[in-house]
Amino acid sequence: MAAPAAGGKGQDIDLRYVKYDPIGSGPLGTVFKGKHNALGMDICVKELKDIFGYFSFLQRGEVIKRLKKELCAQAQVKHPGIVPILDQNTDVARPYFVMELMKGSLREKLDAGGGKGIPVALGIRYFLQLSYALRAAHHTGLHHHNIKPENVLFDTWGNVKIADFGLSRVIEVDQTKGMPQVFVGTGGMGYMSPELISRGKEVTASSDVYGLGILLY
């Protein structure tokens, strides 16, 4: 994740944070490198404005409610294998949350490998770190449901951490509230368990275990 150019001017957010140029984007929003003004600490800001064009005003309220619930749930789990949620603000035109700044994703490593994967020793190390992280999350009742290389990130020391717990649930179809089907990309389809794809039965922690197994493969 590249730093902003030297001397580049950022944009203040709520007077607490500055965001710089985007360092990544996806179906749900855009990720920016930022800085905590009071602490002078580098952080990551994820804005989720991109999804709201699909929803009416009333549906937006439901999405915001779900988003806040999932962010608060992830923030409660303290584990070295889970990207910490440092702050959130869903009461603004562009809802955002603040995370620890990471140093790239497993997707980037796989792409750089040209289809050859990664060394076996590293693969086992990452698998074990992810396993412990998921065990801690599942122990608190937190499920991910979107395990894929894009959500496996690296810290400064090269350890893996899982990000974006439960964000797929934020825009799930809800017939009782008239929520529309929202296309969020196919990047995670190959890692989804059968029950996640069909919604034919209750989705549990086992879906994350399935996704982790496919990721290891």
N, C-alpha and C positions, 0 to 999 in steps of 0.2 A: 504494500500500500504506500504509494508515494506521498511524501510530504509536500505541502504547498510550496510554491516558489518563494525564495528568500525575499522578504519585504512585501509579500503578497498580502493584501488586505482582506480580512475575513468579514463575515456578516454576523452581527450580534443576534443572539436568540435569548429573549427574556432577560437580558442583561447578565445572565449567568454564564452563558457559553458563547463561544465564537465558532462558526462553522466556515470551513474553507471549501476548496473545490471538491466535487464528488469523486469518490474513489471506487464506487461500485453502484450497480443498480440491478433491480429485479422486478418481477411482476407486482410486488407489493409496495415498492418505494425506492428511495435513493439513499445511499450511505455516504456520509461526508466525514472527512477527518476534521476534528475540532479541538478546542482547548477550553478547559475549565478556567474561567477568569480569575476566581479567587485563589485557586491553588496553582495556577500555571501548569496544569497537568494535561497532557495529550489524551484525548478521548475520541470516541466514535459516536456520531449522531446519525440515527436512522429515521428519516421522515417517511410517513406512510400516506402521503397525499395522493399518490398515483391511483389508488384503488377507489377513491370516492366518486369518481365519475360514473361508476356503475350503479350507484345507489341514490334513492330519493332522500329527502331530508330526514324522514322518520327512520328509514333503514340505516342511514349514517349513524343515528343515535344508538342503534343496536350494535353496529360494528364497533363503535367507540367503547361501548360497555364491555363487549367481548375482549377487545384489545387490552383494556385496563386490567381485566381479570387475569388474562394470561401473563401480562408483564409482572403483575404483583406476585403471581404464583412462582414464576421463575426467579424473581428477586429473593424469595424466601429460601431458596436452595443454595447453600454455601458449600461449594465443592470446587477443587482446583481444575476439574475437567468440564466445568460449565461456565460459559461466558457470563460474568456478572452484569446484572442490570443495575446501573448506578442511579438513574433518575428517569422520570417520564413526565410528559405533559400532554394530556389528551384533550385539554380544554382550549385548544387554539385551532386556528384555521388549518394548520399543517401539523397534525399530531406527530410527536416524535418521542423516541426514547434514547437514552444515553448508555453506552456500554464501554467497557475496557477496549482500548485500541489494540487490535490484533495485527498479525504480520502475514496475512495471506491465508489462502484456503487450500484444502486438499484437492479441490478441483483444479486449481492453478498448478499444483505439483503434478497431478496426473497428466494434464495437458502438456506440461513441459517435458514429460517423459516420453512423449511421442507414441503413446499406446503401449509402452513396455511396462507400465506400472511403476511401483517403487520397490526398493530392496526389501527382501523378506523380513529381515530383522526389524526394519522400521515399521513395516506393516503390522507385525505382531505387537510392537510397542504401542502403536496408535490404537490397535484393536483393544488391548488391555486397558489403556487409559479411557477409551470410550465406554468400555464395559463397566468400569467402576463409576464413571459419571452417570450412566443410565441407571445403575443400581441405586445410587443415591437419590436420583430424581424419582424413580419408581417407588422408593421407600416412602416418599412424601405424597405419593399419589399424582405426581406430575408426569405426563406422557408427552412425547415429542410429536410422533405421527408424520414426520417429514424428514427422516434420516436420509441424507444424500451428501455427496462431497462438498457441495456449496455451503452446507451448514456445519462443516467440520473445519475449524479455524486453528491457527497456530499462534502461540504467544511468543514473546521475545526469546525464550529458551528452546523453542522448537517442540513444545508439548502441545497436544491437541486439546481443543475445547469445543463443546457443542453449543451452537447458537440457535436462536429462533424457536424455542420451545412453544408449541401450541399455536403458532401464528396461522397455520393452515385452518385451524378451527375458527379463526376470527371471521372468515368469509365463507364458512360452510353454508350450504343451502338449508334454509329453514322454511318449510312450506307454510307453517303457521304464521310467519311474519312476512311472507311474500318475498323472501330474499332471493335474488336472481342467481343463476349459476355464473360463477366468475372464473374465467380461464386464467390459471396462474402458472402456465408453462408446463412443459413435459420433463423438466430436468430430474424430477424425483420419481417419475412413473416406474422406472426399472427397479426401484428400491421399495416400492409399496407392497404391503402384504395383500393377499386376496380380499380380506375383509375391508381393508381401506378402499380398495378399488370398487368393490360391489356394494359396500355398506349393507351387506346381507345379514350381518350379525354384529353384536356388540364389539367395538374396537377397544382392546385392552393394551397392557404393557407388552404383550407378546408381539404386537405389530412392530414395536421398536426393536425387539430382539430379531425379528425376521429381517428388518431393514439393515441392522448391524451385520447380520450374517451375509447378506448380499454385498454389502460394502466391503467386507473382508475378502469375499470371493473376487 
